[in-house]
Amino acid sequence: MSVDVVRQSGNTYQGLAHVTYKGTRHDIPVDVTADGGNVLWKTPPGSFLFIAQDELKEKLEKIH
């Protein structure tokens, strides 16, 4: 949905990506580097694990 960042130094920023998945908002930490023409962003490992967990939960509910 949106990303809020704060400059750390030079061309590096830290912030939160606000993501809505199946009606639930998740705030995901994000590191951003921008050089005026390109933007590179990364999140910590496992930041989107909630998607896999939700999908697995749905599959298991269908079995039972």
N, CA, C, O and CB atoms as a CASP TS submission, in Angstrom:
PFRMAT TS
TARGET T0000
AUTHOR 0000-0000-0000
METHOD Language model
MODEL 1
PARENT N/A
ATOM      1  N   MET     1       0.813  -1.180   0.000  1.00  0.00           N
ATOM      2  CA  MET     1       0.000   0.000   0.000  1.00  0.00           C
ATOM      3  C   MET     1       0.868   1.261   0.000  1.00  0.00           C
ATOM      4  O   MET     1       0.699   2.144  -0.840  1.00  0.00           O
ATOM      5  CB  MET     1      -0.931  -0.011   1.194  1.00  0.00           C
ATOM      6  N   SER     2       1.816   1.329   0.974  1.00  0.00           N
ATOM      7  CA  SER     2       2.667   2.511   1.040  1.00  0.00           C
ATOM      8  C   SER     2       3.966   2.156   1.749  1.00  0.00           C
ATOM      9  O   SER     2       4.087   1.114   2.393  1.00  0.00           O
ATOM     10  CB  SER     2       1.946   3.675   1.766  1.00  0.00           C
ATOM     11  N   VAL     3       4.934   3.057   1.608  1.00  0.00           N
ATOM     12  CA  VAL     3       6.225   2.889   2.264  1.00  0.00           C
ATOM     13  C   VAL     3       6.617   4.223   2.882  1.00  0.00           C
ATOM     14  O   VAL     3       6.583   5.253   2.208  1.00  0.00           O
ATOM     15  CB  VAL     3       7.318   2.386   1.262  1.00  0.00           C
ATOM     16  N   ASP     4       6.984   4.213   4.142  1.00  0.00           N
ATOM     17  CA  ASP     4       7.493   5.397   4.827  1.00  0.00           C
ATOM     18  C   ASP     4       8.966   5.160   5.118  1.00  0.00           C
ATOM     19  O   ASP     4       9.334   4.144   5.708  1.00  0.00           O
ATOM     20  CB  ASP     4       6.691   5.695   6.146  1.00  0.00           C
ATOM     21  N   VAL     5       9.812   6.102   4.702  1.00  0.00           N
ATOM     22  CA  VAL     5      11.251   5.957   4.934  1.00  0.00           C
ATOM     23  C   VAL     5      11.819   7.238   5.535  1.00  0.00           C
ATOM     24  O   VAL     5      11.261   8.325   5.388  1.00  0.00           O
ATOM     25  CB  VAL     5      11.985   5.610   3.618  1.00  0.00           C
ATOM     26  N   VAL     6      12.950   7.068   6.218  1.00  0.00           N
ATOM     27  CA  VAL     6      13.707   8.169   6.799  1.00  0.00           C
ATOM     28  C   VAL     6      15.149   8.005   6.358  1.00  0.00           C
ATOM     29  O   VAL     6      15.696   6.903   6.398  1.00  0.00           O
ATOM     30  CB  VAL     6      13.583   8.201   8.366  1.00  0.00           C
ATOM     31  N   ARG     7      15.762   9.099   5.939  1.00  0.00           N
ATOM     32  CA  ARG     7      17.155   9.029   5.495  1.00  0.00           C
ATOM     33  C   ARG     7      18.049   8.686   6.680  1.00  0.00           C
ATOM     34  O   ARG     7      17.941   9.286   7.749  1.00  0.00           O
ATOM     35  CB  ARG     7      17.600  10.369   4.845  1.00  0.00           C
ATOM     36  N   GLN     8      18.929   7.718   6.477  1.00  0.00           N
ATOM     37  CA  GLN     8      19.911   7.360   7.496  1.00  0.00           C
ATOM     38  C   GLN     8      21.201   8.134   7.269  1.00  0.00           C
ATOM     39  O   GLN     8      21.737   8.760   8.184  1.00  0.00           O
ATOM     40  CB  GLN     8      20.184   5.842   7.486  1.00  0.00           C
ATOM     41  N   SER     9      21.688   8.080   6.035  1.00  0.00           N
ATOM     42  CA  SER     9      22.869   8.857   5.642  1.00  0.00           C
ATOM     43  C   SER     9      23.027   8.742   4.130  1.00  0.00           C
ATOM     44  O   SER     9      22.698   7.716   3.536  1.00  0.00           O
ATOM     45  CB  SER     9      24.164   8.358   6.387  1.00  0.00           C
ATOM     46  N   GLY    10      23.525   9.790   3.530  1.00  0.00           N
ATOM     47  CA  GLY    10      23.753   9.761   2.086  1.00  0.00           C
ATOM     48  C   GLY    10      22.518   9.346   1.316  1.00  0.00           C
ATOM     49  O   GLY    10      21.494  10.028   1.340  1.00  0.00           O
ATOM     50  N   ASN    11      22.628   8.214   0.629  1.00  0.00           N
ATOM     51  CA  ASN    11      21.522   7.727  -0.199  1.00  0.00           C
ATOM     52  C   ASN    11      20.866   6.473   0.385  1.00  0.00           C
ATOM     53  O   ASN    11      20.236   5.705  -0.342  1.00  0.00           O
ATOM     54  CB  ASN    11      22.019   7.435  -1.608  1.00  0.00           C
ATOM     55  N   THR    12      21.014   6.269   1.684  1.00  0.00           N
ATOM     56  CA  THR    12      20.399   5.101   2.327  1.00  0.00           C
ATOM     57  C   THR    12      19.262   5.543   3.244  1.00  0.00           C
ATOM     58  O   THR    12      19.336   6.571   3.917  1.00  0.00           O
ATOM     59  CB  THR    12      21.454   4.297   3.129  1.00  0.00           C
ATOM     60  N   TYR    13      18.216   4.734   3.244  1.00  0.00           N
ATOM     61  CA  TYR    13      17.010   5.036   4.005  1.00  0.00           C
ATOM     62  C   TYR    13      16.546   3.776   4.723  1.00  0.00           C
ATOM     63  O   TYR    13      16.828   2.661   4.285  1.00  0.00           O
ATOM     64  CB  TYR    13      15.891   5.589   3.082  1.00  0.00           C
ATOM     65  N   GLN    14      15.840   3.961   5.817  1.00  0.00           N
ATOM     66  CA  GLN    14      15.188   2.854   6.513  1.00  0.00           C
ATOM     67  C   GLN    14      13.746   3.243   6.731  1.00  0.00           C
ATOM     68  O   GLN    14      13.418   4.418   6.898  1.00  0.00           O
ATOM     69  CB  GLN    14      15.896   2.516   7.870  1.00  0.00           C
ATOM     70  N   GLY    15      12.884   2.232   6.727  1.00  0.00           N
ATOM     71  CA  GLY    15      11.485   2.549   6.945  1.00  0.00           C
ATOM     72  C   GLY    15      10.622   1.321   7.069  1.00  0.00           C
ATOM     73  O   GLY    15      11.091   0.224   7.371  1.00  0.00           O
ATOM     74  N   LEU    16       9.333   1.541   6.824  1.00  0.00           N
ATOM     75  CA  LEU    16       8.341   0.479   6.901  1.00  0.00           C
ATOM     76  C   LEU    16       7.521   0.455   5.626  1.00  0.00           C
ATOM     77  O   LEU    16       7.072   1.492   5.137  1.00  0.00           O
ATOM     78  CB  LEU    16       7.430   0.662   8.129  1.00  0.00           C
ATOM     79  N   ALA    17       7.333  -0.738   5.098  1.00  0.00           N
ATOM     80  CA  ALA    17       6.397  -0.953   4.000  1.00  0.00           C
ATOM     81  C   ALA    17       5.095  -1.421   4.633  1.00  0.00           C
ATOM     82  O   ALA    17       5.083  -2.378   5.408  1.00  0.00           O
ATOM     83  CB  ALA    17       6.947  -1.999   2.942  1.00  0.00           C
ATOM     84  N   HIS    18       4.014  -0.753   4.306  1.00  0.00           N
ATOM     85  CA  HIS    18       2.701  -1.095   4.850  1.00  0.00           C
ATOM     86  C   HIS    18       1.969  -1.916   3.792  1.00  0.00           C
ATOM     87  O   HIS    18       1.576  -1.401   2.746  1.00  0.00           O
ATOM     88  CB  HIS    18       1.881   0.195   5.248  1.00  0.00           C
ATOM     89  N   VAL    19       1.797  -3.197   4.086  1.00  0.00           N
ATOM     90  CA  VAL    19       1.230  -4.149   3.132  1.00  0.00           C
ATOM     91  C   VAL    19      -0.073  -4.702   3.700  1.00  0.00           C
ATOM     92  O   VAL    19      -0.142  -5.056   4.877  1.00  0.00           O
ATOM     93  CB  VAL    19       2.235  -5.303   2.823  1.00  0.00           C
ATOM     94  N   THR    20      -1.096  -4.773   2.868  1.00  0.00           N
ATOM     95  CA  THR    20      -2.341  -5.405   3.286  1.00  0.00           C
ATOM     96  C   THR    20      -2.475  -6.724   2.547  1.00  0.00           C
ATOM     97  O   THR    20      -2.411  -6.776   1.319  1.00  0.00           O
ATOM     98  CB  THR    20      -3.568  -4.483   3.016  1.00  0.00           C
ATOM     99  N   TYR    21      -2.664  -7.787   3.316  1.00  0.00           N
ATOM    100  CA  TYR    21      -2.824  -9.127   2.738  1.00  0.00           C
ATOM    101  C   TYR    21      -4.082  -9.736   3.323  1.00  0.00           C
ATOM    102  O   TYR    21      -4.179  -9.953   4.531  1.00  0.00           O
ATOM    103  CB  TYR    21      -1.573 -10.038   3.017  1.00  0.00           C
ATOM    104  N   LYS    22      -5.029 -10.006   2.467  1.00  0.00           N
ATOM    105  CA  LYS    22      -6.314 -10.581   2.869  1.00  0.00           C
ATOM    106  C   LYS    22      -6.961  -9.783   3.995  1.00  0.00           C
ATOM    107  O   LYS    22      -7.486 -10.346   4.956  1.00  0.00           O
ATOM    108  CB  LYS    22      -6.130 -12.030   3.304  1.00  0.00           C
ATOM    109  N   GLY    23      -6.913  -8.466   3.856  1.00  0.00           N
ATOM    110  CA  GLY    23      -7.580  -7.590   4.801  1.00  0.00           C
ATOM    111  C   GLY    23      -6.821  -7.266   6.066  1.00  0.00           C
ATOM    112  O   GLY    23      -7.307  -6.495   6.893  1.00  0.00           O
ATOM    113  N   THR    24      -5.634  -7.836   6.240  1.00  0.00           N
ATOM    114  CA  THR    24      -4.836  -7.575   7.439  1.00  0.00           C
ATOM    115  C   THR    24      -3.600  -6.772   7.057  1.00  0.00           C
ATOM    116  O   THR    24      -2.885  -7.124   6.119  1.00  0.00           O
ATOM    117  CB  THR    24      -4.431  -8.902   8.142  1.00  0.00           C
ATOM    118  N   ARG    25      -3.358  -5.699   7.784  1.00  0.00           N
ATOM    119  CA  ARG    25      -2.189  -4.856   7.520  1.00  0.00           C
ATOM    120  C   ARG    25      -0.964  -5.421   8.222  1.00  0.00           C
ATOM    121  O   ARG    25      -1.021  -5.836   9.380  1.00  0.00           O
ATOM    122  CB  ARG    25      -2.446  -3.404   7.979  1.00  0.00           C
ATOM    123  N   HIS    26       0.133  -5.428   7.498  1.00  0.00           N
ATOM    124  CA  HIS    26       1.427  -5.865   8.032  1.00  0.00           C
ATOM    125  C   HIS    26       2.433  -4.746   7.777  1.00  0.00           C
ATOM    126  O   HIS    26       2.498  -4.208   6.672  1.00  0.00           O
ATOM    127  CB  HIS    26       1.901  -7.225   7.372  1.00  0.00           C
ATOM    128  N   ASP    27       3.212  -4.396   8.791  1.00  0.00           N
ATOM    129  CA  ASP    27       4.274  -3.399   8.663  1.00  0.00           C
ATOM    130  C   ASP    27       5.599  -4.125   8.588  1.00  0.00           C
ATOM    131  O   ASP    27       6.006  -4.797   9.535  1.00  0.00           O
ATOM    132  CB  ASP    27       4.259  -2.387   9.850  1.00  0.00           C
ATOM    133  N   ILE    28       6.270  -3.986   7.457  1.00  0.00           N
ATOM    134  CA  ILE    28       7.491  -4.736   7.177  1.00  0.00           C
ATOM    135  C   ILE    28       8.683  -3.784   7.120  1.00  0.00           C
ATOM    136  O   ILE    28       8.657  -2.814   6.363  1.00  0.00           O
ATOM    137  CB  ILE    28       7.361  -5.522   5.850  1.00  0.00           C
ATOM    138  N   PRO    29       9.726  -4.043   7.907  1.00  0.00           N
ATOM    139  CA  PRO    29      10.920  -3.197   7.849  1.00  0.00           C
ATOM    140  C   PRO    29      11.557  -3.274   6.464  1.00  0.00           C
ATOM    141  O   PRO    29      11.597  -4.340   5.849  1.00  0.00           O
ATOM    142  CB  PRO    29      11.939  -3.616   8.933  1.00  0.00           C
ATOM    143  N   VAL    30      12.049  -2.150   5.984  1.00  0.00           N
ATOM    144  CA  VAL    30      12.662  -2.111   4.658  1.00  0.00           C
ATOM    145  C   VAL    30      13.876  -1.183   4.685  1.00  0.00           C
ATOM    146  O   VAL    30      13.852  -0.121   5.307  1.00  0.00           O
ATOM    147  CB  VAL    30      11.636  -1.644   3.585  1.00  0.00           C
ATOM    148  N   ASP    31      14.931  -1.605   3.999  1.00  0.00           N
ATOM    149  CA  ASP    31      16.116  -0.784   3.783  1.00  0.00           C
ATOM    150  C   ASP    31      16.129  -0.381   2.320  1.00  0.00           C
ATOM    151  O   ASP    31      15.922  -1.219   1.442  1.00  0.00           O
ATOM    152  CB  ASP    31      17.431  -1.544   4.179  1.00  0.00           C
ATOM    153  N   VAL    32      16.371   0.896   2.051  1.00  0.00           N
ATOM    154  CA  VAL    32      16.322   1.410   0.686  1.00  0.00           C
ATOM    155  C   VAL    32      17.620   2.135   0.380  1.00  0.00           C
ATOM    156  O   VAL    32      18.137   2.883   1.209  1.00  0.00           O
ATOM    157  CB  VAL    32      15.107   2.351   0.487  1.00  0.00           C
ATOM    158  N   THR    33      18.146   1.905  -0.832  1.00  0.00           N
ATOM    159  CA  THR    33      19.276   2.666  -1.355  1.00  0.00           C
ATOM    160  C   THR    33      18.835   3.250  -2.690  1.00  0.00           C
ATOM    161  O   THR    33      18.335   2.525  -3.549  1.00  0.00           O
ATOM    162  CB  THR    33      20.570   1.768  -1.512  1.00  0.00           C
ATOM    163  N   ALA    34      19.016   4.554  -2.870  1.00  0.00           N
ATOM    164  CA  ALA    34      18.621   5.217  -4.111  1.00  0.00           C
ATOM    165  C   ALA    34      19.792   6.048  -4.615  1.00  0.00           C
ATOM    166  O   ALA    34      20.444   6.747  -3.838  1.00  0.00           O
ATOM    167  CB  ALA    34      17.357   6.106  -3.900  1.00  0.00           C
ATOM    168  N   ASP    35      20.059   5.972  -5.923  1.00  0.00           N
ATOM    169  CA  ASP    35      21.172   6.729  -6.480  1.00  0.00           C
ATOM    170  C   ASP    35      20.714   7.799  -7.467  1.00  0.00           C
ATOM    171  O   ASP    35      21.514   8.287  -8.266  1.00  0.00           O
ATOM    172  CB  ASP    35      22.140   5.791  -7.160  1.00  0.00           C
ATOM    173  N   GLY    36      19.451   8.162  -7.420  1.00  0.00           N
ATOM    174  CA  GLY    36      18.938   9.177  -8.331  1.00  0.00           C
ATOM    175  C   GLY    36      18.288   8.593  -9.568  1.00  0.00           C
ATOM    176  O   GLY    36      17.401   9.218 -10.150  1.00  0.00           O
ATOM    177  N   GLY    37      18.707   7.412  -9.979  1.00  0.00           N
ATOM    178  CA  GLY    37      18.131   6.757 -11.148  1.00  0.00           C
ATOM    179  C   GLY    37      17.607   5.376 -10.833  1.00  0.00           C
ATOM    180  O   GLY    37      16.695   4.884 -11.496  1.00  0.00           O
ATOM    181  N   ASN    38      18.172   4.760  -9.841  1.00  0.00           N
ATOM    182  CA  ASN    38      17.788   3.400  -9.466  1.00  0.00           C
ATOM    183  C   ASN    38      17.466   3.351  -7.979  1.00  0.00           C
ATOM    184  O   ASN    38      17.997   4.122  -7.179  1.00  0.00           O
ATOM    185  CB  ASN    38      18.911   2.392  -9.814  1.00  0.00           C
ATOM    186  N   VAL    39      16.584   2.423  -7.635  1.00  0.00           N
ATOM    187  CA  VAL    39      16.226   2.205  -6.245  1.00  0.00           C
ATOM    188  C   VAL    39      16.363   0.717  -5.950  1.00  0.00           C
ATOM    189  O   VAL    39      15.857  -0.119  -6.698  1.00  0.00           O
ATOM    190  CB  VAL    39      14.780   2.712  -5.943  1.00  0.00           C
ATOM    191  N   LEU    40      17.037   0.395  -4.876  1.00  0.00           N
ATOM    192  CA  LEU    40      17.196  -0.986  -4.430  1.00  0.00           C
ATOM    193  C   LEU    40      16.594  -1.076  -3.039  1.00  0.00           C
ATOM    194  O   LEU    40      16.924  -0.277  -2.163  1.00  0.00           O
ATOM    195  CB  LEU    40      18.709  -1.436  -4.436  1.00  0.00           C
ATOM    196  N   TRP    41      15.706  -2.052  -2.831  1.00  0.00           N
ATOM    197  CA  TRP    41      15.119  -2.213  -1.504  1.00  0.00           C
ATOM    198  C   TRP    41      15.252  -3.657  -1.074  1.00  0.00           C
ATOM    199  O   TRP    41      15.274  -4.573  -1.896  1.00  0.00           O
ATOM    200  CB  TRP    41      13.638  -1.774  -1.489  1.00  0.00           C
ATOM    201  N   LYS    42      15.339  -3.839   0.230  1.00  0.00           N
ATOM    202  CA  LYS    42      15.410  -5.200   0.759  1.00  0.00           C
ATOM    203  C   LYS    42      14.726  -5.229   2.119  1.00  0.00           C
ATOM    204  O   LYS    42      14.653  -4.231   2.836  1.00  0.00           O
ATOM    205  CB  LYS    42      16.889  -5.689   0.868  1.00  0.00           C
ATOM    206  N   THR    43      14.232  -6.414   2.437  1.00  0.00           N
ATOM    207  CA  THR    43      13.589  -6.658   3.719  1.00  0.00           C
ATOM    208  C   THR    43      14.342  -7.784   4.417  1.00  0.00           C
ATOM    209  O   THR    43      15.007  -8.581   3.755  1.00  0.00           O
ATOM    210  CB  THR    43      12.075  -7.010   3.542  1.00  0.00           C
ATOM    211  N   PRO    44      14.248  -7.861   5.724  1.00  0.00           N
ATOM    212  CA  PRO    44      14.906  -8.959   6.431  1.00  0.00           C
ATOM    213  C   PRO    44      14.327 -10.315   6.004  1.00  0.00           C
ATOM    214  O   PRO    44      13.166 -10.393   5.603  1.00  0.00           O
ATOM    215  CB  PRO    44      14.761  -8.775   7.955  1.00  0.00           C
ATOM    216  N   PRO    45      15.126 -11.370   6.089  1.00  0.00           N
ATOM    217  CA  PRO    45      14.608 -12.707   5.778  1.00  0.00           C
ATOM    218  C   PRO    45      13.360 -13.014   6.604  1.00  0.00           C
ATOM    219  O   PRO    45      13.305 -12.721   7.798  1.00  0.00           O
ATOM    220  CB  PRO    45      15.687 -13.776   6.033  1.00  0.00           C
ATOM    221  N   GLY    46      12.380 -13.599   5.962  1.00  0.00           N
ATOM    222  CA  GLY    46      11.158 -14.001   6.642  1.00  0.00           C
ATOM    223  C   GLY    46      10.107 -12.909   6.750  1.00  0.00           C
ATOM    224  O   GLY    46       9.056 -13.128   7.353  1.00  0.00           O
ATOM    225  N   SER    47      10.363 -11.750   6.187  1.00  0.00           N
ATOM    226  CA  SER    47       9.426 -10.636   6.309  1.00  0.00           C
ATOM    227  C   SER    47       8.051 -10.926   5.716  1.00  0.00           C
ATOM    228  O   SER    47       7.048 -10.382   6.178  1.00  0.00           O
ATOM    229  CB  SER    47      10.002  -9.425   5.649  1.00  0.00           C
ATOM    230  N   PHE    48       7.999 -11.767   4.707  1.00  0.00           N
ATOM    231  CA  PHE    48       6.726 -12.094   4.066  1.00  0.00           C
ATOM    232  C   PHE    48       6.266 -13.506   4.415  1.00  0.00           C
ATOM    233  O   PHE    48       5.436 -14.084   3.713  1.00  0.00           O
ATOM    234  CB  PHE    48       6.845 -11.946   2.551  1.00  0.00           C
ATOM    235  N   LEU    49       6.798 -14.054   5.484  1.00  0.00           N
ATOM    236  CA  LEU    49       6.446 -15.405   5.907  1.00  0.00           C
ATOM    237  C   LEU    49       4.968 -15.530   6.254  1.00  0.00           C
ATOM    238  O   LEU    49       4.402 -16.620   6.165  1.00  0.00           O
ATOM    239  CB  LEU    49       7.288 -15.811   7.098  1.00  0.00           C
ATOM    240  N   PHE    50       4.343 -14.437   6.644  1.00  0.00           N
ATOM    241  CA  PHE    50       2.917 -14.481   6.982  1.00  0.00           C
ATOM    242  C   PHE    50       2.071 -14.974   5.811  1.00  0.00           C
ATOM    243  O   PHE    50       1.006 -15.552   6.025  1.00  0.00           O
ATOM    244  CB  PHE    50       2.438 -13.101   7.419  1.00  0.00           C
ATOM    245  N   ILE    51       2.525 -14.756   4.584  1.00  0.00           N
ATOM    246  CA  ILE    51       1.771 -15.233   3.412  1.00  0.00           C
ATOM    247  C   ILE    51       1.805 -16.752   3.355  1.00  0.00           C
ATOM    248  O   ILE    51       0.764 -17.385   3.175  1.00  0.00           O
ATOM    249  CB  ILE    51       2.347 -14.634   2.100  1.00  0.00           C
ATOM    250  N   ALA    52       2.978 -17.343   3.504  1.00  0.00           N
ATOM    251  CA  ALA    52       3.097 -18.801   3.478  1.00  0.00           C
ATOM    252  C   ALA    52       2.334 -19.427   4.636  1.00  0.00           C
ATOM    253  O   ALA    52       1.691 -20.464   4.471  1.00  0.00           O
ATOM    254  CB  ALA    52       4.570 -19.221   3.528  1.00  0.00           C
ATOM    255  N   GLN    53       2.404 -18.804   5.805  1.00  0.00           N
ATOM    256  CA  GLN    53       1.688 -19.333   6.966  1.00  0.00           C
ATOM    257  C   GLN    53       0.186 -19.329   6.727  1.00  0.00           C
ATOM    258  O   GLN    53      -0.500 -20.293   7.067  1.00  0.00           O
ATOM    259  CB  GLN    53       2.023 -18.521   8.221  1.00  0.00           C
ATOM    260  N   ASP    54      -0.324 -18.263   6.152  1.00  0.00           N
ATOM    261  CA  ASP    54      -1.751 -18.169   5.885  1.00  0.00           C
ATOM    262  C   ASP    54      -2.183 -19.198   4.839  1.00  0.00           C
ATOM    263  O   ASP    54      -3.219 -19.846   4.990  1.00  0.00           O
ATOM    264  CB  ASP    54      -2.111 -16.756   5.420  1.00  0.00           C
ATOM    265  N   GLU    55      -1.399 -19.341   3.799  1.00  0.00           N
ATOM    266  CA  GLU    55      -1.724 -20.315   2.754  1.00  0.00           C
ATOM    267  C   GLU    55      -1.721 -21.740   3.313  1.00  0.00           C
ATOM    268  O   GLU    55      -2.608 -22.534   3.000  1.00  0.00           O
ATOM    269  CB  GLU    55      -0.725 -20.200   1.586  1.00  0.00           C
ATOM    270  N   LEU    56      -0.728 -22.059   4.135  1.00  0.00           N
ATOM    271  CA  LEU    56      -0.650 -23.384   4.747  1.00  0.00           C
ATOM    272  C   LEU    56      -1.841 -23.615   5.663  1.00  0.00           C
ATOM    273  O   LEU    56      -2.430 -24.696   5.658  1.00  0.00           O
ATOM    274  CB  LEU    56       0.663 -23.545   5.529  1.00  0.00           C
ATOM    275  N   LYS    57      -2.196 -22.614   6.442  1.00  0.00           N
ATOM    276  CA  LYS    57      -3.345 -22.732   7.337  1.00  0.00           C
ATOM    277  C   LYS    57      -4.616 -23.028   6.544  1.00  0.00           C
ATOM    278  O   LYS    57      -5.408 -23.882   6.942  1.00  0.00           O
ATOM    279  CB  LYS    57      -3.519 -21.446   8.163  1.00  0.00           C
ATOM    280  N   GLU    58      -4.814 -22.334   5.435  1.00  0.00           N
ATOM    281  CA  GLU    58      -5.997 -22.571   4.593  1.00  0.00           C
ATOM    282  C   GLU    58      -6.010 -23.998   4.042  1.00  0.00           C
ATOM    283  O   GLU    58      -7.055 -24.649   4.021  1.00  0.00           O
ATOM    284  CB  GLU    58      -6.038 -21.561   3.431  1.00  0.00           C
ATOM    285  N   LYS    59      -4.867 -24.475   3.604  1.00  0.00           N
ATOM    286  CA  LYS    59      -4.775 -25.836   3.047  1.00  0.00           C
ATOM    287  C   LYS    59      -5.098 -26.867   4.116  1.00  0.00           C
ATOM    288  O   LYS    59      -5.821 -27.830   3.862  1.00  0.00           O
ATOM    289  CB  LYS    59      -3.365 -26.099   2.464  1.00  0.00           C
ATOM    290  N   LEU    60      -4.555 -26.659   5.325  1.00  0.00           N
ATOM    291  CA  LEU    60      -4.800 -27.606   6.415  1.00  0.00           C
ATOM    292  C   LEU    60      -6.273 -27.609   6.844  1.00  0.00           C
ATOM    293  O   LEU    60      -6.822 -28.654   7.189  1.00  0.00           O
ATOM    294  CB  LEU    60      -3.908 -27.267   7.614  1.00  0.00           C
ATOM    295  N   GLU    61      -6.894 -26.448   6.818  1.00  0.00           N
ATOM    296  CA  GLU    61      -8.314 -26.359   7.176  1.00  0.00           C
ATOM    297  C   GLU    61      -9.175 -27.123   6.176  1.00  0.00           C
ATOM    298  O   GLU    61     -10.194 -27.700   6.557  1.00  0.00           O
ATOM    299  CB  GLU    61      -8.762 -24.889   7.244  1.00  0.00           C
ATOM    300  N   LYS    62      -8.785 -27.136   4.906  1.00  0.00           N
ATOM    301  CA  LYS    62      -9.537 -27.858   3.882  1.00  0.00           C
ATOM    302  C   LYS    62      -9.440 -29.355   4.074  1.00  0.00           C
ATOM    303  O   LYS    62     -10.371 -30.091   3.749  1.00  0.00           O
ATOM    304  CB  LYS    62      -9.043 -27.484   2.499  1.00  0.00           C
ATOM    305  N   ILE    63      -8.310 -29.809   4.605  1.00  0.00           N
ATOM    306  CA  ILE    63      -8.101 -31.243   4.825  1.00  0.00           C
ATOM    307  C   ILE    63      -8.941 -31.724   6.003  1.00  0.00           C
ATOM    308  O   ILE    63      -9.488 -32.826   5.966  1.00  0.00           O
ATOM    309  CB  ILE    63      -6.605 -31.546   5.073  1.00  0.00           C
ATOM    310  N   HIS    64      -9.043 -30.915   7.033  1.00  0.00           N
ATOM    311  CA  HIS    64      -9.765 -31.322   8.232  1.00  0.00           C
ATOM    312  C   HIS    64     -11.167 -30.940   8.086  1.00  0.00           C
ATOM    313  O   HIS    64     -11.971 -31.187   8.986  1.00  0.00           O
ATOM    314  CB  HIS    64      -9.185 -30.720   9.485  1.00  0.00           C
TER
END
